[in-house]
Amino acid sequence: MKYIMTLIWSVILVSMLNYVVSSVQNVPFEVVNGLIMSVPVAIMIFIISAIIPNDPVASEHH
């Protein structure tokens, strides 16, 4: 479920970013570009979440 929701959120956020940037640059908005770029973004998020450890850091306070 976390993979599906990550992909859905990456599609939403990348499409929104694509809309804003195309509007600022005064070029036509194309939904396909946002859909294509959201897949590598989701894959990068999966890789980053696999690299970052989930274990809590032991405190050195005595």
All heavy atoms as a GROMACS GRO file, in nm:
protein
  481
    1MET      N    1   0.082  -0.120   0.000
    1MET     CA    2   0.000   0.000   0.000
    1MET      C    3   0.087   0.127   0.000
    1MET      O    4   0.050   0.225  -0.061
    1MET     CB    5  -0.091  -0.005   0.123
    1MET     CG    6  -0.190   0.106   0.128
    1MET     SD    7  -0.306   0.085  -0.006
    1MET     CE    8  -0.412   0.221   0.022
    2LYS      N    9   0.201   0.121   0.071
    2LYS     CA   10   0.285   0.240   0.074
    2LYS      C   11   0.345   0.270  -0.063
    2LYS      O   12   0.370   0.386  -0.096
    2LYS     CB   13   0.395   0.228   0.180
    2LYS     CG   14   0.500   0.125   0.152
    2LYS     CD   15   0.603   0.125   0.262
    2LYS     CE   16   0.709   0.021   0.236
    2LYS     NZ   17   0.813   0.021   0.339
    3TYR      N   18   0.367   0.167  -0.144
    3TYR     CA   19   0.421   0.190  -0.278
    3TYR      C   20   0.316   0.256  -0.368
    3TYR      O   21   0.348   0.345  -0.447
    3TYR     CB   22   0.468   0.058  -0.339
    3TYR     CG   23   0.580  -0.007  -0.262
    3TYR    CD1   24   0.564  -0.131  -0.202
    3TYR    CD2   25   0.701   0.058  -0.246
    3TYR    CE1   26   0.667  -0.190  -0.131
    3TYR    CE2   27   0.805   0.001  -0.175
    3TYR     CZ   28   0.787  -0.123  -0.118
    3TYR     OH   29   0.889  -0.179  -0.047
    4ILE      N   30   0.193   0.213  -0.355
    4ILE     CA   31   0.086   0.271  -0.436
    4ILE      C   32   0.062   0.416  -0.398
    4ILE      O   33   0.051   0.504  -0.484
    4ILE     CB   34  -0.043   0.188  -0.422
    4ILE    CG1   35  -0.023   0.048  -0.480
    4ILE    CG2   36  -0.160   0.257  -0.489
    4ILE    CD1   37  -0.136  -0.048  -0.450
    5MET      N   38   0.057   0.443  -0.267
    5MET     CA   39   0.034   0.581  -0.224
    5MET      C   40   0.152   0.672  -0.258
    5MET      O   41   0.132   0.789  -0.293
    5MET     CB   42   0.007   0.585  -0.073
    5MET     CG   43  -0.128   0.526  -0.036
    5MET     SD   44  -0.265   0.598  -0.128
    5MET     CE   45  -0.260   0.767  -0.072
    6THR      N   46   0.274   0.619  -0.252
    6THR     CA   47   0.390   0.698  -0.292
    6THR      C   48   0.383   0.733  -0.440
    6THR      O   49   0.412   0.847  -0.479
    6THR     CB   50   0.520   0.622  -0.262
    6THR    OG1   51   0.523   0.590  -0.124
    6THR    CG2   52   0.642   0.704  -0.298
    7LEU      N   53   0.342   0.638  -0.521
    7LEU     CA   54   0.329   0.664  -0.665
    7LEU      C   55   0.218   0.766  -0.692
    7LEU      O   56   0.236   0.857  -0.774
    7LEU     CB   57   0.303   0.534  -0.740
    7LEU     CG   58   0.301   0.545  -0.892
    7LEU    CD1   59   0.434   0.594  -0.944
    7LEU    CD2   60   0.266   0.411  -0.953
    8ILE      N   61   0.106   0.753  -0.622
    8ILE     CA   62  -0.005   0.849  -0.641
    8ILE      C   63   0.038   0.989  -0.600
    8ILE      O   64   0.013   1.087  -0.673
    8ILE     CB   65  -0.128   0.803  -0.562
    8ILE    CG1   66  -0.188   0.679  -0.627
    8ILE    CG2   67  -0.232   0.914  -0.553
    8ILE    CD1   68  -0.299   0.614  -0.549
    9TRP      N   69   0.104   1.002  -0.484
    9TRP     CA   70   0.149   1.134  -0.440
    9TRP      C   71   0.256   1.192  -0.532
    9TRP      O   72   0.260   1.313  -0.556
    9TRP     CB   73   0.200   1.130  -0.296
    9TRP     CG   74   0.088   1.144  -0.198
    9TRP    CD1   75   0.037   1.047  -0.119
    9TRP    CD2   76   0.012   1.263  -0.172
    9TRP    NE1   77  -0.066   1.098  -0.046
    9TRP    CE2   78  -0.083   1.230  -0.074
    9TRP    CE3   79   0.017   1.393  -0.222
    9TRP    CZ2   80  -0.174   1.323  -0.026
    9TRP    CZ3   81  -0.074   1.485  -0.173
    9TRP    CH2   82  -0.168   1.450  -0.077
   10SER      N   83   0.343   1.108  -0.583
   10SER     CA   84   0.445   1.160  -0.675
   10SER      C   85   0.380   1.207  -0.805
   10SER      O   86   0.422   1.308  -0.862
   10SER     CB   87   0.553   1.057  -0.702
   10SER     OG   88   0.503   0.949  -0.777
   11VAL      N   89   0.277   1.136  -0.852
   11VAL     CA   90   0.205   1.182  -0.972
   11VAL      C   91   0.139   1.317  -0.946
   11VAL      O   92   0.148   1.409  -1.029
   11VAL     CB   93   0.100   1.077  -1.016
   11VAL    CG1   94   0.004   1.135  -1.118
   11VAL    CG2   95   0.167   0.953  -1.072
   12ILE      N   96   0.075   1.331  -0.832
   12ILE     CA   97   0.007   1.457  -0.799
   12ILE      C   98   0.106   1.571  -0.788
   12ILE      O   99   0.087   1.678  -0.848
   12ILE     CB  100  -0.074   1.442  -0.669
   12ILE    CG1  101  -0.192   1.346  -0.691
   12ILE    CG2  102  -0.124   1.577  -0.619
   12ILE    CD1  103  -0.263   1.306  -0.564
   13LEU      N  104   0.213   1.551  -0.711
   13LEU     CA  105   0.307   1.660  -0.687
   13LEU      C  106   0.389   1.696  -0.810
   13LEU      O  107   0.412   1.815  -0.837
   13LEU     CB  108   0.399   1.624  -0.570
   13LEU     CG  109   0.328   1.614  -0.435
   13LEU    CD1  110   0.424   1.565  -0.328
   13LEU    CD2  111   0.268   1.747  -0.396
   14VAL      N  112   0.432   1.597  -0.887
   14VAL     CA  113   0.510   1.626  -1.007
   14VAL      C  114   0.421   1.692  -1.113
   14VAL      O  115   0.466   1.784  -1.183
   14VAL     CB  116   0.579   1.499  -1.060
   14VAL    CG1  117   0.639   1.520  -1.196
   14VAL    CG2  118   0.686   1.454  -0.963
   15SER      N  119   0.297   1.650  -1.123
   15SER     CA  120   0.206   1.714  -1.219
   15SER      C  121   0.178   1.858  -1.180
   15SER      O  122   0.169   1.946  -1.266
   15SER     CB  123   0.075   1.636  -1.228
   15SER     OG  124   0.098   1.508  -1.280
   16MET      N  125   0.163   1.883  -1.050
   16MET     CA  126   0.143   2.019  -1.003
   16MET      C  127   0.265   2.105  -1.033
   16MET      O  128   0.254   2.219  -1.080
   16MET     CB  129   0.114   2.020  -0.853
   16MET     CG  130   0.088   2.157  -0.797
   16MET     SD  131   0.055   2.156  -0.622
   16MET     CE  132   0.208   2.094  -0.558
   17LEU      N  133   0.385   2.050  -1.007
   17LEU     CA  134   0.508   2.123  -1.038
   17LEU      C  135   0.521   2.148  -1.188
   17LEU      O  136   0.561   2.258  -1.231
   17LEU     CB  137   0.628   2.044  -0.987
   17LEU     CG  138   0.765   2.105  -1.012
   17LEU    CD1  139   0.781   2.232  -0.932
   17LEU    CD2  140   0.872   2.005  -0.976
   18ASN      N  141   0.484   2.050  -1.268
   18ASN     CA  142   0.487   2.064  -1.412
   18ASN      C  143   0.392   2.175  -1.458
   18ASN      O  144   0.425   2.254  -1.546
   18ASN     CB  145   0.449   1.931  -1.478
   18ASN     CG  146   0.460   1.934  -1.627
   18ASN    OD1  147   0.529   2.016  -1.685
   18ASN    ND2  148   0.388   1.843  -1.691
   19TYR      N  149   0.274   2.183  -1.398
   19TYR     CA  150   0.178   2.287  -1.433
   19TYR      C  151   0.231   2.426  -1.399
   19TYR      O  152   0.222   2.518  -1.479
   19TYR     CB  153   0.046   2.262  -1.361
   19TYR     CG  154  -0.055   2.371  -1.384
   19TYR    CD1  155  -0.123   2.380  -1.505
   19TYR    CD2  156  -0.081   2.466  -1.286
   19TYR    CE1  157  -0.214   2.481  -1.528
   19TYR    CE2  158  -0.171   2.567  -1.308
   19TYR     CZ  159  -0.238   2.574  -1.428
   19TYR     OH  160  -0.328   2.674  -1.450
   20VAL      N  161   0.289   2.440  -1.281
   20VAL     CA  162   0.339   2.570  -1.238
   20VAL      C  163   0.455   2.615  -1.325
   20VAL      O  164   0.460   2.730  -1.371
   20VAL     CB  165   0.378   2.567  -1.089
   20VAL    CG1  166   0.453   2.693  -1.048
   20VAL    CG2  167   0.256   2.547  -1.002
   21VAL      N  168   0.548   2.526  -1.351
   21VAL     CA  169   0.665   2.562  -1.431
   21VAL      C  170   0.625   2.594  -1.575
   21VAL      O  171   0.674   2.690  -1.634
   21VAL     CB  172   0.771   2.450  -1.425
   21VAL    CG1  173   0.882   2.474  -1.526
   21VAL    CG2  174   0.828   2.439  -1.286
   22SER      N  175   0.534   2.516  -1.632
   22SER     CA  176   0.490   2.546  -1.769
   22SER      C  177   0.413   2.677  -1.774
   22SER      O  178   0.419   2.749  -1.874
   22SER     CB  179   0.405   2.432  -1.824
   22SER     OG  180   0.283   2.420  -1.752
   23SER      N  181   0.341   2.710  -1.668
   23SER     CA  182   0.270   2.837  -1.664
   23SER      C  183   0.366   2.955  -1.653
   23SER      O  184   0.346   3.057  -1.717
   23SER     CB  185   0.173   2.836  -1.546
   23SER     OG  186   0.099   2.955  -1.540
   24VAL      N  187   0.470   2.939  -1.573
   24VAL     CA  188   0.569   3.046  -1.557
   24VAL      C  189   0.647   3.067  -1.686
   24VAL      O  190   0.676   3.180  -1.725
   24VAL     CB  191   0.663   3.015  -1.438
   24VAL    CG1  192   0.783   3.106  -1.438
   24VAL    CG2  193   0.588   3.024  -1.307
   25GLN      N  194   0.680   2.958  -1.753
   25GLN     CA  195   0.759   2.969  -1.876
   25GLN      C  196   0.673   2.995  -2.000
   25GLN      O  197   0.727   3.008  -2.109
   25GLN     CB  198   0.839   2.841  -1.897
   25GLN     CG  199   0.949   2.823  -1.796
   25GLN     CD  200   1.033   2.700  -1.825
   25GLN    OE1  201   0.998   2.615  -1.907
   25GLN    NE2  202   1.145   2.689  -1.758
   26ASN      N  203   0.542   3.001  -1.980
   26ASN     CA  204   0.448   3.032  -2.088
   26ASN      C  205   0.456   2.929  -2.202
   26ASN      O  206   0.462   2.964  -2.319
   26ASN     CB  207   0.470   3.173  -2.141
   26ASN     CG  208   0.349   3.225  -2.216
   26ASN    OD1  209   0.240   3.170  -2.201
   26ASN    ND2  210   0.369   3.328  -2.295
   27VAL      N  211   0.460   2.801  -2.164
   27VAL     CA  212   0.456   2.691  -2.260
   27VAL      C  213   0.331   2.609  -2.232
   27VAL      O  214   0.277   2.612  -2.122
   27VAL     CB  215   0.583   2.602  -2.252
   27VAL    CG1  216   0.706   2.680  -2.291
   27VAL    CG2  217   0.598   2.541  -2.116
   28PRO      N  218   0.281   2.535  -2.330
   28PRO     CA  219   0.159   2.456  -2.307
   28PRO      C  220   0.182   2.344  -2.206
   28PRO      O  221   0.288   2.281  -2.203
   28PRO     CB  222   0.124   2.399  -2.444
   28PRO     CG  223   0.243   2.420  -2.529
   28PRO     CD  224   0.325   2.528  -2.469
   29PHE      N  225   0.079   2.323  -2.122
   29PHE     CA  226   0.086   2.219  -2.018
   29PHE      C  227   0.052   2.084  -2.079
   29PHE      O  228  -0.049   2.070  -2.146
   29PHE     CB  229  -0.012   2.254  -1.906
   29PHE     CG  230  -0.030   2.144  -1.804
   29PHE    CD1  231   0.074   2.108  -1.720
   29PHE    CD2  232  -0.150   2.078  -1.792
   29PHE    CE1  233   0.057   2.009  -1.627
   29PHE    CE2  234  -0.168   1.978  -1.699
   29PHE     CZ  235  -0.064   1.944  -1.616
   30GLU      N  236   0.138   1.986  -2.055
   30GLU     CA  237   0.115   1.850  -2.104
   30GLU      C  238   0.117   1.755  -1.985
   30GLU      O  239   0.217   1.746  -1.914
   30GLU     CB  240   0.220   1.811  -2.207
   30GLU     CG  241   0.214   1.894  -2.333
   30GLU     CD  242   0.316   1.851  -2.436
   30GLU    OE1  243   0.373   1.742  -2.420
   30GLU    OE2  244   0.340   1.928  -2.529
   31VAL      N  245   0.008   1.683  -1.965
   31VAL     CA  246  -0.005   1.593  -1.851
   31VAL      C  247   0.091   1.475  -1.863
   31VAL      O  248   0.142   1.426  -1.762
   31VAL     CB  249  -0.151   1.542  -1.841
   31VAL    CG1  250  -0.168   1.446  -1.726
   31VAL    CG2  251  -0.247   1.659  -1.826
   32VAL      N  252   0.119   1.431  -1.984
   32VAL     CA  253   0.203   1.313  -2.005
   32VAL      C  254   0.343   1.335  -1.948
   32VAL      O  255   0.402   1.242  -1.892
   32VAL     CB  256   0.207   1.279  -2.156
   32VAL    CG1  257   0.299   1.161  -2.182
   32VAL    CG2  258   0.068   1.252  -2.208
   33ASN      N  259   0.395   1.455  -1.959
   33ASN     CA  260   0.529   1.482  -1.906
   33ASN      C  261   0.533   1.463  -1.755
   33ASN      O  262   0.629   1.408  -1.701
   33ASN     CB  263   0.573   1.624  -1.941
   33ASN     CG  264   0.597   1.642  -2.088
   33ASN    OD1  265   0.617   1.546  -2.160
   33ASN    ND2  266   0.593   1.766  -2.133
   34GLY      N  267   0.428   1.507  -1.686
   34GLY     CA  268   0.422   1.487  -1.542
   34GLY      C  269   0.410   1.341  -1.504
   34GLY      O  270   0.469   1.296  -1.406
   35LEU      N  271   0.336   1.265  -1.582
   35LEU     CA  272   0.320   1.122  -1.554
   35LEU      C  273   0.451   1.047  -1.577
   35LEU      O  274   0.487   0.957  -1.501
   35LEU     CB  275   0.210   1.062  -1.641
   35LEU     CG  276   0.068   1.113  -1.614
   35LEU    CD1  277  -0.028   1.054  -1.715
   35LEU    CD2  278   0.027   1.079  -1.473
   36ILE      N  279   0.522   1.085  -1.682
   36ILE     CA  280   0.650   1.019  -1.711
   36ILE      C  281   0.754   1.051  -1.604
   36ILE      O  282   0.827   0.963  -1.560
   36ILE     CB  283   0.700   1.059  -1.852
   36ILE    CG1  284   0.607   1.001  -1.958
   36ILE    CG2  285   0.843   1.015  -1.874
   36ILE    CD1  286   0.635   1.052  -2.098
   37MET      N  287   0.760   1.175  -1.560
   37MET     CA  288   0.861   1.214  -1.462
   37MET      C  289   0.827   1.169  -1.320
   37MET      O  290   0.914   1.161  -1.235
   37MET     CB  291   0.880   1.366  -1.464
   37MET     CG  292   0.955   1.415  -1.585
   37MET     SD  293   1.112   1.331  -1.612
   37MET     CE  294   1.198   1.371  -1.463
   38SER      N  295   0.701   1.137  -1.293
   38SER     CA  296   0.664   1.094  -1.158
   38SER      C  297   0.714   0.954  -1.126
   38SER      O  298   0.739   0.922  -1.009
   38SER     CB  299   0.514   1.101  -1.139
   38SER     OG  300   0.449   1.010  -1.224
   39VAL      N  301   0.733   0.870  -1.226
   39VAL     CA  302   0.782   0.734  -1.201
   39VAL      C  303   0.927   0.736  -1.151
   39VAL      O  304   0.958   0.672  -1.049
   39VAL     CB  305   0.764   0.646  -1.326
   39VAL    CG1  306   0.829   0.511  -1.307
   39VAL    CG2  307   0.617   0.631  -1.360
   40PRO      N  308   1.020   0.808  -1.216
   40PRO     CA  309   1.156   0.814  -1.160
   40PRO      C  310   1.162   0.881  -1.022
   40PRO      O  311   1.243   0.841  -0.938
   40PRO     CB  312   1.236   0.895  -1.261
   40PRO     CG  313   1.159   0.888  -1.386
   40PRO     CD  314   1.017   0.871  -1.348
   41VAL      N  315   1.074   0.978  -0.999
   41VAL     CA  316   1.071   1.042  -0.867
   41VAL      C  317   1.029   0.941  -0.761
   41VAL      O  318   1.089   0.934  -0.653
   41VAL     CB  319   0.978   1.165  -0.869
   41VAL    CG1  320   0.951   1.215  -0.728
   41VAL    CG2  321   1.036   1.276  -0.953
   42ALA      N  322   0.928   0.861  -0.790
   42ALA     CA  323   0.883   0.759  -0.695
   42ALA      C  324   0.992   0.655  -0.672
   42ALA      O  325   1.015   0.612  -0.558
   42ALA     CB  326   0.756   0.692  -0.747
   43ILE      N  327   1.063   0.616  -0.776
   43ILE     CA  328   1.173   0.519  -0.762
   43ILE      C  329   1.284   0.578  -0.676
   43ILE      O  330   1.341   0.509  -0.590
   43ILE     CB  331   1.224   0.475  -0.900
   43ILE    CG1  332   1.117   0.392  -0.972
   43ILE    CG2  333   1.354   0.398  -0.888
   43ILE    CD1  334   1.149   0.360  -1.115
   44MET      N  335   1.316   0.706  -0.695
   44MET     CA  336   1.419   0.770  -0.612
   44MET      C  337   1.374   0.776  -0.466
   44MET      O  338   1.456   0.757  -0.376
   44MET     CB  339   1.449   0.911  -0.663
   44MET     CG  340   1.529   0.911  -0.789
   44MET     SD  341   1.583   1.072  -0.854
   44MET     CE  342   1.494   1.192  -0.769
   45ILE      N  343   1.246   0.798  -0.441
   45ILE     CA  344   1.195   0.799  -0.304
   45ILE      C  345   1.208   0.661  -0.242
   45ILE      O  346   1.245   0.648  -0.125
   45ILE     CB  347   1.049   0.849  -0.302
   45ILE    CG1  348   1.045   0.998  -0.337
   45ILE    CG2  349   0.985   0.824  -0.166
   45ILE    CD1  350   0.906   1.051  -0.359
   46PHE      N  351   1.178   0.556  -0.319
   46PHE     CA  352   1.194   0.419  -0.267
   46PHE      C  353   1.340   0.389  -0.234
   46PHE      O  354   1.369   0.328  -0.132
   46PHE     CB  355   1.142   0.317  -0.369
   46PHE     CG  356   0.995   0.328  -0.398
   46PHE    CD1  357   0.948   0.301  -0.524
   46PHE    CD2  358   0.905   0.365  -0.300
   46PHE    CE1  359   0.813   0.310  -0.553
   46PHE    CE2  360   0.770   0.374  -0.327
   46PHE     CZ  361   0.723   0.347  -0.454
   47ILE      N  362   1.431   0.432  -0.319
   47ILE     CA  363   1.573   0.408  -0.296
   47ILE      C  364   1.621   0.484  -0.173
   47ILE      O  365   1.693   0.429  -0.088
   47ILE     CB  366   1.656   0.445  -0.420
   47ILE    CG1  367   1.625   0.348  -0.534
   47ILE    CG2  368   1.805   0.447  -0.389
   47ILE    CD1  369   1.683   0.388  -0.667
   48ILE      N  370   1.582   0.609  -0.161
   48ILE     CA  371   1.623   0.689  -0.045
   48ILE      C  372   1.568   0.631   0.084
   48ILE      O  373   1.637   0.624   0.185
   48ILE     CB  374   1.580   0.836  -0.064
   48ILE    CG1  375   1.663   0.900  -0.174
   48ILE    CG2  376   1.594   0.914   0.066
   48ILE    CD1  377   1.614   1.036  -0.216
   49SER      N  378   1.442   0.584   0.082
   49SER     CA  379   1.384   0.526   0.204
   49SER      C  380   1.450   0.393   0.238
   49SER      O  381   1.452   0.353   0.355
   49SER     CB  382   1.234   0.508   0.188
   49SER     OG  383   1.206   0.411   0.090
   50ALA      N  384   1.505   0.322   0.140
   50ALA     CA  385   1.576   0.197   0.170
   50ALA      C  386   1.715   0.224   0.227
   50ALA      O  387   1.766   0.144   0.305
   50ALA     CB  388   1.587   0.113   0.043
   51ILE      N  389   1.776   0.335   0.189
   51ILE     CA  390   1.910   0.368   0.236
   51ILE      C  391   1.908   0.423   0.379
   51ILE      O  392   1.993   0.389   0.460
   51ILE     CB  393   1.977   0.470   0.141
   51ILE    CG1  394   2.003   0.403   0.006
   51ILE    CG2  395   2.105   0.525   0.201
   51ILE    CD1  396   2.052   0.500  -0.099
   52ILE      N  397   1.808   0.505   0.411
   52ILE     CA  398   1.800   0.568   0.542
   52ILE      C  399   1.764   0.462   0.646
   52ILE      O  400   1.665   0.391   0.630
   52ILE     CB  401   1.698   0.682   0.543
   52ILE    CG1  402   1.742   0.793   0.448
   52ILE    CG2  403   1.677   0.737   0.684
   52ILE    CD1  404   1.642   0.904   0.432
   53PRO      N  405   1.840   0.451   0.755
   53PRO     CA  406   1.810   0.349   0.856
   53PRO      C  407   1.685   0.385   0.937
   53PRO      O  408   1.655   0.503   0.959
   53PRO     CB  409   1.934   0.348   0.944
   53PRO     CG  410   1.993   0.483   0.928
   53PRO     CD  411   1.960   0.526   0.787
   54ASN      N  412   1.614   0.282   0.982
   54ASN     CA  413   1.493   0.302   1.063
   54ASN      C  414   1.521   0.292   1.212
   54ASN      O  415   1.435   0.321   1.293
   54ASN     CB  416   1.387   0.197   1.026
   54ASN     CG  417   1.332   0.219   0.888
   54ASN    OD1  418   1.332   0.330   0.838
   54ASN    ND2  419   1.286   0.113   0.825
   55ASP      N  420   1.640   0.247   1.250
   55ASP     CA  421   1.673   0.227   1.390
   55ASP      C  422   1.693   0.361   1.459
   55ASP      O  423   1.751   0.453   1.403
   55ASP     CB  424   1.800   0.144   1.404
   55ASP     CG  425   1.786   0.007   1.343
   55ASP    OD1  426   1.672  -0.043   1.336
   55ASP    OD2  427   1.888  -0.048   1.300
   56PRO      N  428   1.646   0.371   1.584
   56PRO     CA  429   1.670   0.496   1.657
   56PRO      C  430   1.818   0.507   1.694
   56PRO      O  431   1.887   0.408   1.715
   56PRO     CB  432   1.584   0.481   1.783
   56PRO     CG  433   1.563   0.335   1.798
   56PRO     CD  434   1.567   0.276   1.659
   57VAL      N  435   1.864   0.628   1.704
   57VAL     CA  436   2.003   0.655   1.738
   57VAL      C  437   2.018   0.645   1.888
   57VAL      O  438   1.941   0.706   1.963
   57VAL     CB  439   2.046   0.795   1.688
   57VAL    CG1  440   2.188   0.826   1.730
   57VAL    CG2  441   2.030   0.803   1.538
   58ALA      N  442   2.116   0.568   1.934
   58ALA     CA  443   2.140   0.556   2.077
   58ALA      C  444   2.198   0.686   2.130
   58ALA      O  445   2.293   0.740   2.074
   58ALA     CB  446   2.235   0.441   2.104
   59SER      N  447   2.141   0.733   2.238
   59SER     CA  448   2.192   0.859   2.293
   59SER      C  449   2.314   0.831   2.380
   59SER      O  450   2.325   0.728   2.446
   59SER     CB  451   2.084   0.931   2.372
   59SER     OG  452   2.072   0.876   2.499
   60GLU      N  453   2.405   0.924   2.384
   60GLU     CA  454   2.529   0.911   2.459
   60GLU      C  455   2.520   0.978   2.594
   60GLU      O  456   2.620   1.000   2.658
   60GLU     CB  457   2.645   0.970   2.376
   60GLU     CG  458   2.672   0.897   2.248
   60GLU     CD  459   2.724   0.755   2.270
   60GLU    OE1  460   2.798   0.733   2.368
   60GLU    OE2  461   2.688   0.667   2.191
   61HIS      N  462   2.400   1.016   2.636
   61HIS     CA  463   2.385   1.083   2.764
   61HIS      C  464   2.388   0.981   2.877
   61HIS      O  465   2.328   0.876   2.869
   61HIS     CB  466   2.254   1.161   2.768
   61HIS     CG  467   2.246   1.268   2.664
   61HIS    ND1  468   2.317   1.385   2.675
   61HIS    CD2  469   2.178   1.274   2.548
   61HIS    CE1  470   2.292   1.459   2.568
   61HIS    NE2  471   2.207   1.394   2.489
   62HIS      N  472   2.458   1.014   2.985
   62HIS     CA  473   2.470   0.922   3.098
   62HIS      C  474   2.395   0.976   3.216
   62HIS      O  475   2.391   1.080   3.255
   62HIS     CB  476   2.616   0.899   3.137
   62HIS     CG  477   2.690   0.827   3.028
   62HIS    ND1  478   2.692   0.690   3.018
   62HIS    CD2  479   2.763   0.873   2.924
   62HIS    CE1  480   2.764   0.655   2.915
   62HIS    NE2  481   2.809   0.766   2.855
   0.00000   0.00000   0.00000
